[in-house]
Amino acid sequence: MKPLCLIIDDEPDILELLEMTLNPMDIRCYTAATVAEAQKHLHANTFDLCLTDMRLPDGDGLDIIKMIGQHYSHTPVAVITAHGNMETAVQALKAGAFDCIAKPIKVPELRKLVTTALQLPKQSHTTPHQIKEDNQRETILSTLIGQSESMQTVRNTIEKLARSQAHIYIKGESGTGKEVVARMIHALGARARKPFIPVNCGAIPSELMESEFFGHVKGAFSGAINNKEGLFQAAQGGTLFLDEIADLPLQMQVKLLRAIQDKQVRSIGSIKEVAVDIRILCATHRDLAKLVDQGAFREDLFYRINVIELDIPPLRERIEDIPALVNKILLKFKSNKHINLSKSALNALKTHNFPGNVRELENIIERAMTLCDQDIIVPEDLQLPEIQMIAQPKNSGLDAEIKFAEKETIANALKQTKGNTKKTAQLLNIGIGALRYRIQKYNIVLKRN
């Protein structure tokens, strides 16, 4: 069957242009001039795409986005905005629009948008192909381990963002899995069959950045013995993931902003600009908003890349996910040996603060698998500093720094168990008497909820 597109605009000339563009693409079009008329069409048909103007006689494009999001979520909505009205475009994307296109409408740009939108996975679950897509979707989503409320929220958000073309800022501490999330957004979206190009902005020497991003032609500078394709060109049609974007020098931020705005790049030494069609996902463990205030990151670039912000929670805020993560890590690293984690070792992990998050957990488990005896990991194999402190005898002469760390460990454990001393003693793998002694010794105030 031919794809169906609903076009909503109160200008007859625009409706005619859009129909004339889509009909040769073998797309059937229904047209509406008002929100009310569009609602009737939506009720009577299942559309593969909706194109809507932002200003309508009885409402606006945001009303259309909201209505479709609530009742016809399988239909991607692209919004037509006034030329240069970035604020309106951002509003539409945050509301759930698939993409935006500015007036005057450029036919090649429109065709690209429509082609990309029609590549989004369908959600009707009826044909063998669609069932296969559903299974692939579940497999992709399962790469993000954890059933905590916060991780379920992240997975739900990823699914929504995958059906959009908005630039995403993935925020989170080091080791939380920002690149994993970026790959999931790409794999679940319309660009999944196109390249996913990850780049660590902090790993590129500043003098090579322009060449790395935009490429160069032969003879452009000393050492340019061949033409070189840049990262933007390599990601054509797909996704460019800029990790640690906060490390970009200001001069490069200006060039990146222009490339994103104009959707064109020019290789070093070339006089010709090349159009690029890519989606930008970026990430950093640093606070970009704070860097903007400090003048270390351009405000205009920040608002371009931060259309939608996705926050990845640190591991210490989802300790209930640690057992599942440990099982996945054990499966990843064990070869012929069948290694398990003791209950006391698991409890010790649950009280650790994890400044390095999931990456740190993976390193701890890999090290413990090497050190453990009899194929069972015990607390001592984890080599956590707090375990070594608690294992010390009372009169071991701990210095002030170690005492402070021990106090913090006990306070964190008490916080996690909501002041339950019995559960805290189990988590720390010490007796209840030893715990009470330390609580009194360090003047720790118990707070029970």
N, C-alpha and C positions, 0 to 999 in steps of 0.2 A: 504493500500500500504506500501511496505517496505521503510524505510528511505533511502535517497540517501546521500552518502558522496563522496566528491571530495578530492583525495589525490594527493598532488603535491610534488614531490621529484625527483632529478636526480640520486639517488642511487637505483638501482633495488632491492637490498637486503632490503632496508627500505620499499619500496613499497610493497614487498612481505610480510614482517612482518606485516605491517599495514593491508593489505587485509586479511591475515590469522587470525588476531585478530578480525576484524570487521565482517567478513562473518558469524561466529558462533553466532554473536549477531543479526542476521537477518537484516543486513545492506548491501545494494547494493553499490558497490564501482566503481567509475570511477577514472582512474589514468592519471596523466600528469607529464612530465619531465621538462616542461618550462612554463613560464608565458603565452606565446602565445598559447600553447596547452590548458592551463587551461582556458583561455578566451573563446575558442571555446566551451568547455564543459559547461561553465557557461551560455553562450548565448543559448545553446540548451536544458538545463535542469534546473529544480528547485531543488537545493540541501538543505538538512537539516543541513549539516555540511561540513566544509572544514578543512582539515589538510594540512598545508604547511610547507616545510622546509624554513629556513631563507635565505639560499644561493642557488640561482638558476642560470643557465647559462646565461639567458637574463634578469636578475633582481633579486629581493629578496622578502622575505616575506612581507615587508612593502608595496611593490607595489601591492601585492595580497590583503592585508588588505584595502588599499586605494580604489582599484577597486571595491571590494565587498561592501565596505561601501557606495560608490557612487551609484552603480547600482543594488546591490542585498543585501540590508541591512537586509533582513530577515534571511540571512545565517550567523551563527556564525563561526568565523575563529579561529582555534587553531594553534599556531605556534610552530614548533619544533626547539629548540635552542641547541647550543653547551653546553656541561656540564659546569656548573659554570658561564656561561655568563649572569650574572644578568642584566648588562646594556642593552643588546640586548632584554632581556625579558621585561624590563621596557619600552623600546622604543615601542615594539610591543603592550603592553597593553595600553599605552597612545595613540597609533594610532587607537585603537578600537578593538584589538584582544579579543576574548572571554577568552582565557587562554593560557598558555605556558606549554610545556612539554620538558624536557631536554633529550639529548642523553647521554648514551645509554637508549633507551626507555624501561621502565618497564611495562609489559603487564597489571598488576592489576591497575596501575596508569592511563594507557591509557583508560582502560575500564571505570573507574570512570569518567574521563573527558568526554568521549563520552556520557555516560549515562546522566550526568548532562546537557550537551549541548542539547541533544534531548528533555529535559524537558522544555526548553525555550518556552514561548508562541509563537504560530504561528501568522503570520500577513496577512493571506489571506482573512479573514472575510467572508467565504463562507458557512461553516457548522454551524448548531445550536450550537455546542460545541464552535466553534471559536467566534461566536457572543456573547455567554455567557462570554467567556474570555475577549472580548473587553469591555463588560459592567463592568466586575469586574475591569479591568484596569482603566476605567474612574472613577469608584467609589474610587479606591485607590488614583488616582491623585487628586481627589477633596478634599482629606483631607488636602491638603496644600492650605490654603485660600489666595486669592489675584490674581488680573489680571494685576498687574503692570508688566512692561517689565522685571524687574529683577526677579520676581517670575515665569514668563513664561519661562525665561531662565533656572531657577533652575529646573522646572518640566521637560523641554526637556532634561536637563543633567541627571536627575534621570532616565529617560527612557533609555538613552544610557548606563549608568552605570549598570543598572539592567541586561543588556544583556552581562555583563562581569563578570569575576571572580577576577578582580584586587582588591587589598586592597585599601580602600578609607579613606582619612583623611577629615573629615567634620569639617570645620572651621567656627566659628561664635561666637558672643557674647552670654552671658547667656540669656536664654529665647527666642532665635530665632527659636527654634524648631529642634535642631540637631537630637534628638532621633526620632522625627516624620519622618524626612528625611531618617534616617537609616532604619526604619521599612518599608518605601515605597520602598527603593531599594531592600530590602529582599523580600517583597510581590510581586514585579513585576518580580523577577528573577527566575532562574531555581531551587533555593533552597526554594521556597515559602512553600512547603509542609513539610519542615524540620524545626527544632527549630530555633527560634530567641531568643538568650540569651543576655539580656542587663546587664551590670555591671558598677556600678559607682566606678572607681578605687580609688577615694578619700575617699570612705566610708568603705574600708576594712582596718582593723588594719594591720600594716606592718608585724607583727609576724604571721599573719594568711594568708598572701597573697599566698604563695606557695601552701598551702593546698586548698585554695579556687579555685585557677586556675587549679591545676593539680590533686587534690585529695590526699587521703592517705589511707593506709591499716591499718587494725586493729592492735593495739599494736605498731604503728610506733613511738608514743611519748605518754607521759602522757596525758590521757584524750581521746586518740583515741580508743574508745571502739567498734567501728564498722568501716567497710570500708566506705569511702566517695568518691563519684564521683566528679571530678572537673568540672569547667566551660567549659574547652576545650572538655571533654568527653560528657558533657551534650549538647553541640552544634553540636555534630557529624552530618555531612551531611548538616548542616545549617549555620547560621551566628552568630558570636560572636561580639557583639557591646561593645567596650571599651570606655565608656564615661569618660571624664576628665582624659585621659591617661597621661597627664603631671604630675599628682600627684603620679605616680608610682616611688618608690625609685629606685636608680641606680642599686642596686643588683637585683631587680625584673625585671628591663629592660633587663638585660643580659639573664635571664632565659626565658623571653618572646621572645626575639630575636631568641634564639636557637629553641624554640618550633615552631616558624613560619618558620624558615629555614628548619628544619629537618622534619616538619610535623609529629612529634612524641612527646609524653609526657610520663613522668614517675611519677607515684604517689609516695609520700613520703613513704619510707619504702619498696618500691617494687624494684626488680631488673630487671623487665621487662618493656620495652618501648612499648607503644601502639600507632599505627598509627592513626592520626586524619585528617579528611577531612573537613575543615571549611573555611569560608570566614571571614576575619577580616575587620570590619568597626570600625573606632575610631573617637573620637571627643574631643575637648577641647575649652574653651573660651580663653585660653592663647596662646601666639605666640610661637609655637614649634621651629621655626627656630631661634628665639632669644634665647630660652632656650638652644639650641644646641651650639650657640656661647658662651653662659655663662658656658658651661660645666655641665648644670643641666639635660640635656637629651642627650642620646647617639645618635651620628650621624648615626651609622649603622642601628639602630632601626628606626630612623626617615625616612631614605630612603626606608626601608622595608615596613613601613605602609603607606607612603606617595607616593604610586605609582601614584595616581591621587588625586588632591585636589579639594574639592567642597566647595565653599565659600557661606554661607547663609547671605544675606544682613540684616542689622539691620532695625527695624521698622521705624526709623526716615528717612530712605532713600526710603521708599515706603509708604508714608502717604496716598496715594490714595487707599490703601488696608484697611485702618482703618474702613470705614463703613461696609464692608463685614465681617471683623473680629468681629466687635461689634455685628452684627446681629447673627453670629454663637454663640457668647458667651451668648447673651441674651436667645437664644433658649436652650442652654445647662443648664442654671441655673434657668430659670423661671419655676414655678410649675403651680399653678392655676391662678396666677396673670399675666395679659398681660401688661408688662412693655415696654415702649419705651424710646428712647433717644431724648431729644430736640435738635433742630438744633444748638442752642448756645452751648450745652454740646458737641456735635460732633465737632464743630469748635474748642472748647477748647482742645479736645483730639488731634486734628490735629497740634496744636502748641506745644504740650508737647514733650520733648526730648526723653522720654522712655529709660532710661538706662537699665531697666529690660526687654525691648522689649515686645513680645507677652504675656509672662507670667505676666509681670507687668500690661498690659492692662486687662488681665483676672481678676486679683486681684482687679483692680480699679472698673471694672464693677460689680463684685460680691458685693463689699462693697457698691457701689452706689445703687444697687437694694435693699439693706437692709435699706438704709437711706432715699430713695426718698419718697415723698408724692404724692398721686393721680396718681400713676402708671406712672409717667413721671420723667425721670432723668434730672435734671437741672445742670448747671455748678458747683454750690456749693456742690452738692451731690458727685461729683468726688473727692473732697478734694485735688485738685492739688495745690501745693504751689504757683504757678504763678497766679492762679485765686484769691487766698486769698490776694496776694500782690496787684494785680490790683484793687481789691475791696476796698482797704484802702483809706480813705480821704487824700487829699493833705497834710494836716498838721498833719499826724499821727505819726511823729517822727520815721520813718523807720531807722533802723540802717544801717551801711555800708554794712553788709552782705546781707540784704534784698534788698537794692538798687542795689547791683551788680546782684543779681538773677533776679530782675525785668528788668534791662537793658538787660541781656542776653536773657530773654524770648521775649522781644520786638524785639531784633536784630534777633533772630531765626525766628520769625514770618515774619519779613520783608524779610528775605532771602528766605523763602518759597514762598512768594507772589511776589518775584523779585522786591521788592521796591514799590509795589502798596499799598499806605497808606489806601485807601478805603477798599480793601480786608483784609488788616492787622487788621484794626479796627473791621471788622466783625468777623474775626477769634478770636480776643481777647475779643469780646463782650463788647467793650467800644466805646465811641463816637469818631468821627474823630478829634474833638478839643482836647479831652483828650490825644489821641495818639500823635498829633503834639506837645502838651505841653511836653510830656515825651521824645519825640525825641530831642527836643531842650534842655530839662533839662539834659539829659545824653550825649549830643553831639554825637548822633548816626548819622553816615554818611550814607545817602541813596545811594544805588547802584542799578541802574535800568539797566536791560539787554535789 
